[in-house]
Amino acid sequence: VVATVQDAARRAIGEAEIFRLTVSDQETFACALLSPPPPTPAMERAFARRRALLHTE
């Protein structure tokens, strides 16, 4: 019983971790990674809060 439950859990986790994208979606994702848009004002504020919390430059 334990082995069956473990196998089912592994399958569920594997399915939750795998994203299947169309070729068009893959291209869009790759373009976003290679040429991200400039940060919005809200994102800039979030970065500033993070720097302040972590005391980083």
PyMOL Python script that loads the backbone (N, CA, C, O; Angstrom):
from pymol import cmd

cmd.read_pdbstr("""\
ATOM      1  N   VAL A   1       0.831  -1.192   0.000  1.00  0.00           N
ATOM      2  CA  VAL A   1       0.000   0.000   0.000  1.00  0.00           C
ATOM      3  C   VAL A   1       0.870   1.249   0.000  1.00  0.00           C
ATOM      4  O   VAL A   1       0.606   2.194  -0.743  1.00  0.00           O
ATOM      5  N   VAL A   2       1.907   1.253   0.833  1.00  0.00           N
ATOM      6  CA  VAL A   2       2.788   2.426   0.910  1.00  0.00           C
ATOM      7  C   VAL A   2       3.466   2.671  -0.435  1.00  0.00           C
ATOM      8  O   VAL A   2       3.555   3.810  -0.892  1.00  0.00           O
ATOM      9  N   ALA A   3       3.938   1.609  -1.061  1.00  0.00           N
ATOM     10  CA  ALA A   3       4.612   1.755  -2.348  1.00  0.00           C
ATOM     11  C   ALA A   3       3.663   2.312  -3.402  1.00  0.00           C
ATOM     12  O   ALA A   3       4.071   3.136  -4.220  1.00  0.00           O
ATOM     13  N   THR A   4       2.429   1.886  -3.399  1.00  0.00           N
ATOM     14  CA  THR A   4       1.436   2.382  -4.356  1.00  0.00           C
ATOM     15  C   THR A   4       1.173   3.862  -4.147  1.00  0.00           C
ATOM     16  O   THR A   4       1.078   4.623  -5.110  1.00  0.00           O
ATOM     17  N   VAL A   5       1.055   4.271  -2.896  1.00  0.00           N
ATOM     18  CA  VAL A   5       0.823   5.680  -2.590  1.00  0.00           C
ATOM     19  C   VAL A   5       2.041   6.516  -2.979  1.00  0.00           C
ATOM     20  O   VAL A   5       1.890   7.613  -3.517  1.00  0.00           O
ATOM     21  N   GLN A   6       3.245   6.010  -2.712  1.00  0.00           N
ATOM     22  CA  GLN A   6       4.460   6.731  -3.090  1.00  0.00           C
ATOM     23  C   GLN A   6       4.548   6.903  -4.605  1.00  0.00           C
ATOM     24  O   GLN A   6       4.894   7.980  -5.093  1.00  0.00           O
ATOM     25  N   ASP A   7       4.236   5.847  -5.342  1.00  0.00           N
ATOM     26  CA  ASP A   7       4.255   5.932  -6.805  1.00  0.00           C
ATOM     27  C   ASP A   7       3.247   6.965  -7.308  1.00  0.00           C
ATOM     28  O   ASP A   7       3.556   7.752  -8.203  1.00  0.00           O
ATOM     29  N   ALA A   8       2.061   6.962  -6.743  1.00  0.00           N
ATOM     30  CA  ALA A   8       1.037   7.928  -7.140  1.00  0.00           C
ATOM     31  C   ALA A   8       1.492   9.345  -6.813  1.00  0.00           C
ATOM     32  O   ALA A   8       1.254  10.268  -7.593  1.00  0.00           O
ATOM     33  N   ALA A   9       2.138   9.524  -5.676  1.00  0.00           N
ATOM     34  CA  ALA A   9       2.634  10.849  -5.298  1.00  0.00           C
ATOM     35  C   ALA A   9       3.723  11.302  -6.249  1.00  0.00           C
ATOM     36  O   ALA A   9       3.742  12.463  -6.657  1.00  0.00           O
ATOM     37  N   ARG A  10       4.623  10.413  -6.607  1.00  0.00           N
ATOM     38  CA  ARG A  10       5.696  10.767  -7.561  1.00  0.00           C
ATOM     39  C   ARG A  10       5.110  11.184  -8.907  1.00  0.00           C
ATOM     40  O   ARG A  10       5.559  12.161  -9.506  1.00  0.00           O
ATOM     41  N   ARG A  11       4.114  10.447  -9.378  1.00  0.00           N
ATOM     42  CA  ARG A  11       3.488  10.796 -10.660  1.00  0.00           C
ATOM     43  C   ARG A  11       2.809  12.158 -10.572  1.00  0.00           C
ATOM     44  O   ARG A  11       2.932  12.969 -11.490  1.00  0.00           O
ATOM     45  N   ALA A  12       2.105  12.415  -9.496  1.00  0.00           N
ATOM     46  CA  ALA A  12       1.405  13.691  -9.326  1.00  0.00           C
ATOM     47  C   ALA A  12       2.392  14.847  -9.289  1.00  0.00           C
ATOM     48  O   ALA A  12       2.161  15.887  -9.906  1.00  0.00           O
ATOM     49  N   ILE A  13       3.488  14.667  -8.570  1.00  0.00           N
ATOM     50  CA  ILE A  13       4.509  15.723  -8.498  1.00  0.00           C
ATOM     51  C   ILE A  13       5.139  15.924  -9.864  1.00  0.00           C
ATOM     52  O   ILE A  13       5.349  17.061 -10.287  1.00  0.00           O
ATOM     53  N   GLY A  14       5.442  14.849 -10.554  1.00  0.00           N
ATOM     54  CA  GLY A  14       6.037  14.953 -11.890  1.00  0.00           C
ATOM     55  C   GLY A  14       5.133  15.689 -12.858  1.00  0.00           C
ATOM     56  O   GLY A  14       5.605  16.497 -13.658  1.00  0.00           O
ATOM     57  N   GLU A  15       3.851  15.420 -12.796  1.00  0.00           N
ATOM     58  CA  GLU A  15       2.906  16.097 -13.682  1.00  0.00           C
ATOM     59  C   GLU A  15       2.777  17.569 -13.331  1.00  0.00           C
ATOM     60  O   GLU A  15       2.579  18.398 -14.218  1.00  0.00           O
ATOM     61  N   ALA A  16       2.885  17.905 -12.064  1.00  0.00           N
ATOM     62  CA  ALA A  16       2.757  19.295 -11.635  1.00  0.00           C
ATOM     63  C   ALA A  16       4.004  20.105 -11.991  1.00  0.00           C
ATOM     64  O   ALA A  16       3.920  21.324 -12.140  1.00  0.00           O
ATOM     65  N   GLU A  17       5.151  19.452 -12.127  1.00  0.00           N
ATOM     66  CA  GLU A  17       6.397  20.156 -12.399  1.00  0.00           C
ATOM     67  C   GLU A  17       6.686  20.311 -13.885  1.00  0.00           C
ATOM     68  O   GLU A  17       7.580  21.071 -14.257  1.00  0.00           O
ATOM     69  N   ILE A  18       5.964  19.620 -14.731  1.00  0.00           N
ATOM     70  CA  ILE A  18       6.222  19.649 -16.169  1.00  0.00           C
ATOM     71  C   ILE A  18       5.216  20.568 -16.849  1.00  0.00           C
ATOM     72  O   ILE A  18       4.004  20.404 -16.714  1.00  0.00           O
ATOM     73  N   PHE A  19       5.755  21.542 -17.585  1.00  0.00           N
ATOM     74  CA  PHE A  19       4.916  22.440 -18.358  1.00  0.00           C
ATOM     75  C   PHE A  19       5.058  22.071 -19.826  1.00  0.00           C
ATOM     76  O   PHE A  19       6.170  21.960 -20.343  1.00  0.00           O
ATOM     77  N   ARG A  20       3.944  21.885 -20.483  1.00  0.00           N
ATOM     78  CA  ARG A  20       3.971  21.579 -21.910  1.00  0.00           C
ATOM     79  C   ARG A  20       3.496  22.803 -22.669  1.00  0.00           C
ATOM     80  O   ARG A  20       2.378  23.279 -22.471  1.00  0.00           O
ATOM     81  N   LEU A  21       4.364  23.311 -23.545  1.00  0.00           N
ATOM     82  CA  LEU A  21       4.060  24.522 -24.293  1.00  0.00           C
ATOM     83  C   LEU A  21       4.019  24.223 -25.785  1.00  0.00           C
ATOM     84  O   LEU A  21       4.721  23.339 -26.278  1.00  0.00           O
ATOM     85  N   THR A  22       3.186  24.975 -26.492  1.00  0.00           N
ATOM     86  CA  THR A  22       3.193  24.876 -27.946  1.00  0.00           C
ATOM     87  C   THR A  22       4.500  25.495 -28.450  1.00  0.00           C
ATOM     88  O   THR A  22       5.196  26.183 -27.703  1.00  0.00           O
ATOM     89  N   VAL A  23       4.821  25.251 -29.697  1.00  0.00           N
ATOM     90  CA  VAL A  23       6.035  25.832 -30.275  1.00  0.00           C
ATOM     91  C   VAL A  23       5.967  27.356 -30.200  1.00  0.00           C
ATOM     92  O   VAL A  23       6.964  28.007 -29.886  1.00  0.00           O
ATOM     93  N   SER A  24       4.815  27.916 -30.482  1.00  0.00           N
ATOM     94  CA  SER A  24       4.653  29.372 -30.401  1.00  0.00           C
ATOM     95  C   SER A  24       4.889  29.871 -28.982  1.00  0.00           C
ATOM     96  O   SER A  24       5.570  30.877 -28.783  1.00  0.00           O
ATOM     97  N   ASP A  25       4.332  29.175 -27.994  1.00  0.00           N
ATOM     98  CA  ASP A  25       4.541  29.558 -26.599  1.00  0.00           C
ATOM     99  C   ASP A  25       6.003  29.407 -26.193  1.00  0.00           C
ATOM    100  O   ASP A  25       6.517  30.221 -25.425  1.00  0.00           O
ATOM    101  N   GLN A  26       6.677  28.379 -26.697  1.00  0.00           N
ATOM    102  CA  GLN A  26       8.096  28.195 -26.405  1.00  0.00           C
ATOM    103  C   GLN A  26       8.904  29.373 -26.950  1.00  0.00           C
ATOM    104  O   GLN A  26       9.800  29.880 -26.274  1.00  0.00           O
ATOM    105  N   GLU A  27       8.589  29.804 -28.162  1.00  0.00           N
ATOM    106  CA  GLU A  27       9.295  30.940 -28.766  1.00  0.00           C
ATOM    107  C   GLU A  27       9.040  32.220 -27.967  1.00  0.00           C
ATOM    108  O   GLU A  27       9.962  33.000 -27.728  1.00  0.00           O
ATOM    109  N   THR A  28       7.800  32.429 -27.561  1.00  0.00           N
ATOM    110  CA  THR A  28       7.458  33.614 -26.767  1.00  0.00           C
ATOM    111  C   THR A  28       8.215  33.604 -25.449  1.00  0.00           C
ATOM    112  O   THR A  28       8.749  34.630 -25.029  1.00  0.00           O
ATOM    113  N   PHE A  29       8.262  32.444 -24.794  1.00  0.00           N
ATOM    114  CA  PHE A  29       8.957  32.308 -23.515  1.00  0.00           C
ATOM    115  C   PHE A  29      10.452  32.583 -23.690  1.00  0.00           C
ATOM    116  O   PHE A  29      11.046  33.312 -22.896  1.00  0.00           O
ATOM    117  N   ALA A  30      11.060  32.003 -24.726  1.00  0.00           N
ATOM    118  CA  ALA A  30      12.489  32.197 -24.975  1.00  0.00           C
ATOM    119  C   ALA A  30      12.791  33.668 -25.264  1.00  0.00           C
ATOM    120  O   ALA A  30      13.790  34.199 -24.779  1.00  0.00           O
ATOM    121  N   CYS A  31      11.944  34.324 -26.041  1.00  0.00           N
ATOM    122  CA  CYS A  31      12.150  35.749 -26.339  1.00  0.00           C
ATOM    123  C   CYS A  31      12.052  36.588 -25.067  1.00  0.00           C
ATOM    124  O   CYS A  31      12.817  37.537 -24.895  1.00  0.00           O
ATOM    125  N   ALA A  32      11.138  36.256 -24.193  1.00  0.00           N
ATOM    126  CA  ALA A  32      10.987  36.993 -22.937  1.00  0.00           C
ATOM    127  C   ALA A  32      12.220  36.806 -22.055  1.00  0.00           C
ATOM    128  O   ALA A  32      12.634  37.738 -21.364  1.00  0.00           O
ATOM    129  N   LEU A  33      12.806  35.618 -22.074  1.00  0.00           N
ATOM    130  CA  LEU A  33      14.021  35.382 -21.287  1.00  0.00           C
ATOM    131  C   LEU A  33      15.219  36.127 -21.875  1.00  0.00           C
ATOM    132  O   LEU A  33      16.032  36.693 -21.143  1.00  0.00           O
ATOM    133  N   LEU A  34      15.315  36.119 -23.195  1.00  0.00           N
ATOM    134  CA  LEU A  34      16.470  36.735 -23.854  1.00  0.00           C
ATOM    135  C   LEU A  34      16.371  38.256 -23.932  1.00  0.00           C
ATOM    136  O   LEU A  34      17.391  38.945 -23.927  1.00  0.00           O
ATOM    137  N   SER A  35      15.161  38.777 -24.005  1.00  0.00           N
ATOM    138  CA  SER A  35      14.949  40.225 -24.100  1.00  0.00           C
ATOM    139  C   SER A  35      13.805  40.625 -23.178  1.00  0.00           C
ATOM    140  O   SER A  35      12.707  40.927 -23.644  1.00  0.00           O
ATOM    141  N   PRO A  36      14.058  40.627 -21.884  1.00  0.00           N
ATOM    142  CA  PRO A  36      12.966  40.958 -20.966  1.00  0.00           C
ATOM    143  C   PRO A  36      12.546  42.417 -21.104  1.00  0.00           C
ATOM    144  O   PRO A  36      13.364  43.270 -21.450  1.00  0.00           O
ATOM    145  N   PRO A  37      11.286  42.703 -20.838  1.00  0.00           N
ATOM    146  CA  PRO A  37      10.835  44.097 -20.897  1.00  0.00           C
ATOM    147  C   PRO A  37      11.457  44.876 -19.743  1.00  0.00           C
ATOM    148  O   PRO A  37      11.876  44.281 -18.751  1.00  0.00           O
ATOM    149  N   PRO A  38      11.520  46.193 -19.863  1.00  0.00           N
ATOM    150  CA  PRO A  38      12.073  46.979 -18.757  1.00  0.00           C
ATOM    151  C   PRO A  38      11.184  46.847 -17.523  1.00  0.00           C
ATOM    152  O   PRO A  38       9.974  46.654 -17.647  1.00  0.00           O
ATOM    153  N   PRO A  39      11.772  46.948 -16.343  1.00  0.00           N
ATOM    154  CA  PRO A  39      10.967  46.812 -15.129  1.00  0.00           C
ATOM    155  C   PRO A  39       9.962  47.954 -14.999  1.00  0.00           C
ATOM    156  O   PRO A  39      10.255  49.102 -15.333  1.00  0.00           O
ATOM    157  N   THR A  40       8.795  47.619 -14.516  1.00  0.00           N
ATOM    158  CA  THR A  40       7.759  48.617 -14.275  1.00  0.00           C
ATOM    159  C   THR A  40       8.082  49.350 -12.967  1.00  0.00           C
ATOM    160  O   THR A  40       8.919  48.885 -12.193  1.00  0.00           O
ATOM    161  N   PRO A  41       7.432  50.480 -12.715  1.00  0.00           N
ATOM    162  CA  PRO A  41       7.660  51.169 -11.444  1.00  0.00           C
ATOM    163  C   PRO A  41       7.396  50.268 -10.229  1.00  0.00           C
ATOM    164  O   PRO A  41       8.126  50.335  -9.240  1.00  0.00           O
ATOM    165  N   ALA A  42       6.370  49.439 -10.298  1.00  0.00           N
ATOM    166  CA  ALA A  42       6.081  48.527  -9.190  1.00  0.00           C
ATOM    167  C   ALA A  42       7.221  47.535  -8.998  1.00  0.00           C
ATOM    168  O   ALA A  42       7.580  47.209  -7.867  1.00  0.00           O
ATOM    169  N   MET A  43       7.788  47.056 -10.096  1.00  0.00           N
ATOM    170  CA  MET A  43       8.906  46.114 -10.001  1.00  0.00           C
ATOM    171  C   MET A  43      10.136  46.812  -9.425  1.00  0.00           C
ATOM    172  O   MET A  43      10.862  46.222  -8.625  1.00  0.00           O
ATOM    173  N   GLU A  44      10.376  48.057  -9.821  1.00  0.00           N
ATOM    174  CA  GLU A  44      11.498  48.819  -9.270  1.00  0.00           C
ATOM    175  C   GLU A  44      11.349  48.979  -7.758  1.00  0.00           C
ATOM    176  O   GLU A  44      12.325  48.849  -7.019  1.00  0.00           O
ATOM    177  N   ARG A  45      10.126  49.262  -7.298  1.00  0.00           N
ATOM    178  CA  ARG A  45       9.890  49.389  -5.858  1.00  0.00           C
ATOM    179  C   ARG A  45      10.135  48.056  -5.153  1.00  0.00           C
ATOM    180  O   ARG A  45      10.687  48.018  -4.054  1.00  0.00           O
ATOM    181  N   ALA A  46       9.719  46.964  -5.795  1.00  0.00           N
ATOM    182  CA  ALA A  46       9.932  45.638  -5.213  1.00  0.00           C
ATOM    183  C   ALA A  46      11.430  45.337  -5.110  1.00  0.00           C
ATOM    184  O   ALA A  46      11.885  44.803  -4.099  1.00  0.00           O
ATOM    185  N   PHE A  47      12.192  45.674  -6.145  1.00  0.00           N
ATOM    186  CA  PHE A  47      13.641  45.479  -6.110  1.00  0.00           C
ATOM    187  C   PHE A  47      14.264  46.291  -4.975  1.00  0.00           C
ATOM    188  O   PHE A  47      15.132  45.797  -4.255  1.00  0.00           O
ATOM    189  N   ALA A  48      13.817  47.535  -4.820  1.00  0.00           N
ATOM    190  CA  ALA A  48      14.346  48.398  -3.768  1.00  0.00           C
ATOM    191  C   ALA A  48      14.034  47.824  -2.386  1.00  0.00           C
ATOM    192  O   ALA A  48      14.888  47.840  -1.499  1.00  0.00           O
ATOM    193  N   ARG A  49      12.824  47.322  -2.204  1.00  0.00           N
ATOM    194  CA  ARG A  49      12.466  46.708  -0.913  1.00  0.00           C
ATOM    195  C   ARG A  49      13.330  45.481  -0.649  1.00  0.00           C
ATOM    196  O   ARG A  49      13.778  45.260   0.476  1.00  0.00           O
ATOM    197  N   ARG A  50      13.562  44.687  -1.689  1.00  0.00           N
ATOM    198  CA  ARG A  50      14.393  43.495  -1.544  1.00  0.00           C
ATOM    199  C   ARG A  50      15.813  43.880  -1.154  1.00  0.00           C
ATOM    200  O   ARG A  50      16.397  43.289  -0.246  1.00  0.00           O
ATOM    201  N   ARG A  51      16.370  44.882  -1.850  1.00  0.00           N
ATOM    202  CA  ARG A  51      17.725  45.334  -1.521  1.00  0.00           C
ATOM    203  C   ARG A  51      17.791  45.809  -0.068  1.00  0.00           C
ATOM    204  O   ARG A  51      18.750  45.508   0.642  1.00  0.00           O
ATOM    205  N   ALA A  52      16.768  46.554   0.373  1.00  0.00           N
ATOM    206  CA  ALA A  52      16.762  47.061   1.735  1.00  0.00           C
ATOM    207  C   ALA A  52      16.650  45.921   2.752  1.00  0.00           C
ATOM    208  O   ALA A  52      17.296  45.955   3.800  1.00  0.00           O
ATOM    209  N   LEU A  53      15.852  44.940   2.448  1.00  0.00           N
ATOM    210  CA  LEU A  53      15.693  43.815   3.370  1.00  0.00           C
ATOM    211  C   LEU A  53      16.963  42.963   3.454  1.00  0.00           C
ATOM    212  O   LEU A  53      17.329  42.468   4.520  1.00  0.00           O
ATOM    213  N   LEU A  54      17.620  42.806   2.312  1.00  0.00           N
ATOM    214  CA  LEU A  54      18.806  41.949   2.275  1.00  0.00           C
ATOM    215  C   LEU A  54      20.102  42.736   2.443  1.00  0.00           C
ATOM    216  O   LEU A  54      21.182  42.152   2.533  1.00  0.00           O
ATOM    217  N   HIS A  55      19.989  44.051   2.486  1.00  0.00           N
ATOM    218  CA  HIS A  55      21.159  44.930   2.627  1.00  0.00           C
ATOM    219  C   HIS A  55      22.190  44.667   1.540  1.00  0.00           C
ATOM    220  O   HIS A  55      23.385  44.549   1.810  1.00  0.00           O
ATOM    221  N   THR A  56      21.702  44.576   0.298  1.00  0.00           N
ATOM    222  CA  THR A  56      22.603  44.338  -0.829  1.00  0.00           C
ATOM    223  C   THR A  56      22.665  45.578  -1.692  1.00  0.00           C
ATOM    224  O   THR A  56      21.816  46.463  -1.591  1.00  0.00           O
ATOM    225  N   GLU A  57      23.653  45.634  -2.523  1.00  0.00           N
ATOM    226  CA  GLU A  57      23.825  46.764  -3.449  1.00  0.00           C
ATOM    227  C   GLU A  57      23.169  46.464  -4.761  1.00  0.00           C
ATOM    228  O   GLU A  57      23.203  47.292  -5.672  1.00  0.00           O
TER     229      GLU A  57
END
""", "prot")
cmd.dss("prot")
cmd.show_as("cartoon", "prot")
cmd.util.cbc("prot")
cmd.orient("prot")
